Amino acid sequence: SGLSWEPRSRAVEQVHLRCTEGSLEWMYPARALRVVLEPNLSGVRHTAVCIKPASDFQGASIYVERAGQLHLVVSEAEGARLHHVSCFSAHTPQRVALFLQASPQRDIRRRMASFQYELLSNQSAAGPEFKKMALVEAMCRPCDDVELLMAICSSDFVVKGSIRNVSHDSENHMSQVDVSVQKVYRQKNRIFQQDEASGEWRGPVRTLLQCKVKKGGGDFLFTGNEHFGEAWLGCAPRFKDFMFIYRAARERGANPCEF
């Protein structure tokens, strides 16, 4: 909280965050806050950072430090208006420094600059700038057999279901697939839930608009990871195709985990 700081001090408060994902709430923003993302993982190269401001974000702007220069990521006006994810490349893989500059205030009413963050280590995040893009981890190409067999072991969610509907959001470069679920094999959090009225299990899965996802018939195996409380699509083969690949791998003893 900015209220706990010495009124006459001009020092910049520093915070070191050791997790690869998390959130920060800065109450009553005053002066400036330097946030160093410095995860306790040796040998892991993080190539991108994604930030999602809260819907009620206000009182400050967020910058990223690069070679001693500050580059604007989220302005106060934009943070309050848009609830999107901003991603940018991490020039130093071991640590990333964010700088929160409080806006001048004429009164003492309650304000909060709150955001979630994630550090990504995917090599596809090595491009120049990802501002106003959806998450950079999503890939549009089909998974090969090895990737598919690994996806059922390491994904945050694995569900069998069909596509109810597909909607597109061109402003935020993303598409949403509404899934009607037959069986939940795994989910990290309660993305897929049972509808009390119909008893049907369903849930939304997001992907990049450039993947050009269309509604198709039949059953699929949806896999992927969660980011900022949302499910993002990874591998999604037709279920019968997946079972053919899995059974063949199991006969060879080449399946990395039991399904």
Summary of the structure (lengths in Angstrom):
residues: 259
radius of gyration: 21.0
end to end distance: 47.3
largest distance: 71.6
contacts: 735
relative contact order: 0.14
helix: 15%
strand: 42%
